[in-house]
Amino acid sequence: MGLAELARRVGMLLRRRRFDRDLAEEMRLHLDLRAADARAAGVPPDEADAAARRRFGNATVLREESRDAWGWRWLEDLGKDARYGLRGMARNPGFTLVAVLAFALGIGANTAIVSVVAGVLLRPLPYADPDRLVTILHGGTGPTAAANIYAWRAQCASFEALGAAEAWAPNLAGLGIDQPEKLPALRVTPDVLPLLGVPPALGRTFVDEEGLPGKEHVIVLGWDLWQQRFGGDPHILDRSVVLDGVSYAVIGVMPRGFKFAPFWVTTAQAWAPLVLGPKAGDFHWSTLRPFARLKPGVSVAAARAEMAAVTARLEQAFPGTNRNLEIVPLEEKVVGQIRPALLVLLGAVGFVLLVACANVAHMLLARAQARQREIVVRTALGAGRGRLVRQLLTESLMLALLGGGAGVVLGVWGVDLLRALEPVDVPRVANVSVDATILATMAGVSILCGVGFGLVPALRATAVDLSSSLKESARGATEGARQGRLRGLLVVSQFALALPLLVGAGLMIRSFAALQAIDPGFDSEGVLTLQVSLAGTSQVKAGRPETFYPELVRRVEALPGVASASAINHLPLAGDMWGIGFTVEGEPTPADGDSEVATYRAVLPGYFRTMGIPILRGRDISPADDARAPHVVVINQKLADEHWPRGDAVGKRISGGMDQETFTIVGVVKDARQHDWAEKLRGEIYVSVAQARRYLDNPGGPFAYMTLVVRTVGDPAALAGSVRAAVRDLDPAVSVSSVSTMTSVVARATSRPRFYLTLLGAFAGLALLLAAVGVYGVMSYAVSRRRQEIGIRMALGATRGDVLRLVVKGGLGLALVGVAVGLVGAAGLARLMAGLLYGVTPADPPTLVGVAFVLLAVAVLASVVPARRATRIDPMTALRTD
Amino acid sequence: MLRQRDEIPPGTLALLILRTLSRAGELHGYQIASSIERGSDDVLRVEEGSLYPALQRLLVQGWVTARWGTTEGNRRARYYKLTAAGKKQLAAEMSQFERVMGAIVRVLQTA
């Protein structure tokens, strides 16, 4: 269609009234002239008029055809249908509200979850050619040692580049901050930033020689850090930053939105070179995360095969260093864990939408039936079926679009709400937003649903066999069998759709209860925790961490409201964990690399008392266990039971650690959850900080950071200020971070199941509500259609109980079929959920039975209420009214 | 005596209108109808009313234009005139029509 033609068509649309007038006048002229000619030829006047009209044809049809020539008929019809539909909606505000609301809830839930899925799963990682980026993991999660990086670089041909990163949390001082802060940062080998393929916004990234000792004091800043701490200073490249007391020259700024690493230390805001050389031969000190880019055309499978050969060789040469290593695509590592959960949620909202659609479909069906007589009359007068279907479809589409519009608004709120729930371990959740693509998708889904749930009722309602329809609606004593079947199908499908959702929610609730019932081994109530970092301060330079922490603990314990205090290298459940390989004296020494590994914690005296971990046998680590005293350890019950099942662990000796020191066991404590809330318990070994020389001497190293634990008498959060002040009084250069109560540390550790529980629970509740409303609607409608039948039955002597039983039996029958079908669906969904569950099997009988019972109860309730109303009618009234 | 009248083949109505206008210049609807019937010696008879939808289709295509004028009997009438695009269309349709007719005639003669 050319532009000029379109302009002509639009012009006609705008001047439609004039068009009709002109056409009519033109045709009248034609008829008059034809009649005049005939009269001139001698035909009698009235015959001449009739003959002219006959020759002319059906003027009405021709006028319509003329209008159709302009191709706007569909639009005019649509306008008419829409106006008609709007009037209908305004006449039935209750119906409209419920239909729009049901649909809005369905679309809203979908908008929110689809946005999350799109933001988290579908959007590629923000690096160049992200599908060629991989990481290498030990046992699916673990880090790697420096020697491996060298060996892989030398022996693997699959990688274009392979680098490593190490977590780094330096103290950022100055810049107008009164107390130093810990800056989330990474040390990376110079090739890591270039291999991501993201050019810096300012300056440059690292060159190879900056990975050499002495050259490494340069830094690349993140955009946010540059903006927030340096006010976006355009001369930032001339400045330097003091971290841990060392000055780093700023050489570059990464672009806005750049994030690295995508998993683990995701908040890093600065990157400095990692000097790997001195550790080149170290296969044991595993702190590094490898990042690599595959050569173009090299598949992950090929790289894995090559890696397997290389690690097998290395394992032979250096036993215990190259096992369980696997190349994992970066994308997979970032979203792999969350994918099943999000897919379950996606399925759940899909079901919610289907339940909503079934609801609206039924309401439309009921309404179309109420309008049956209008439709029959219009059909009898010659309205085409296509035209009637189109009109009914226009109405359902209008409902769908209204509902969809409201739903998208709900969805945008929902996304805000989801982000506010802050699921800490849902990656990239900050990326989630409702964008144009999602809006378009939802508009499409709305239209699809509008047509979908409108079409069947529309086709059904207009499939009128005139004679029987007139009869049926004239004496609607019993409803048409076909309509009844369709309604039954809708009820069955609502139950069948709602059941898997409820089962999902039920399983999550059971898992959550099981998780809540876990005994963490410590008493999290009334404990304040905070990380204290000496990195870069004179404390470390003077070699004083050894005395700093006990002194700090002593001062904190003197504060009012403090019951006791202590410190530990890594707080349980806060994310960090070290392992220690050890052997038991008197037991055969295992082959190299096969020694048993336990969780390693270094504590000050009083840790167990402060955390509420019961000492089962022996004693706590005491101040007397200092560097000069014989080295001692406290172990957990699990380790004690494994090696000394007779309960005589105290006094036995083990050796382990990097220096193969020998430790005497002085106490056994209760098992505590260390890394993961729902983990399998493992052995734990607690050493005395004062005896962990190797770590204490490490400049800026591990014991520069410790977590202070404080048991308080009242609200632990209220003491944060005075504990901070105590740190400042002792040394203002020391930084305090991660101030948190132990209860919120625990809450974070269980945040993922809580997140799923909240969402699945909400969706299941929604589906149950919709199904209940739907079933109630269907039942009360069915009862109202059967009023006369009920009237007759009661007139013939049926009691109210008989009628009630009759109606309830009908509803219950449908519900039972729906529940049976739904159980099959639930079995599928539950299998998908297996990975999300804890302490409950997917086919958990109490859940299945409970859910089925809830749904059947809903069915009974939804039948009883309208049935009771029906039995209260006077039979005579029921029989008379139609 | 009744003379036999033949229905015009579908699609030719537009061609007939264009041809009539190209000969006569500017005509109103009744004149076009009369002209076609006269021209075909009354063998072809238009269902007269169908002229009007056909004229609208030609207007949409931009092959004719219309303006309001006055008849001899002093009545308002819409006069139609061929446009340049309409002339081109007529030429194209004529040559196609002749090709098809020629082919049909050849088939009929050789049969």
Interface residues (C-beta under 8 A of the other chain):
Chain A: G2 A4 E5 R8 R9 D22 L23 E25 E26 M27 L29 H30 D32 L33 R34 R55 F56 G57 N58 A59 L62 R63 E65 S66 R67 D68 A69 W70 G71
Chain B: H28 G29 Y30 A33 E47 E48 G49 S50 Y52 P53 L55 Q56 R57 L59 V60 Q61 G62 W68 T71 G73 R75 R76 A77 R78
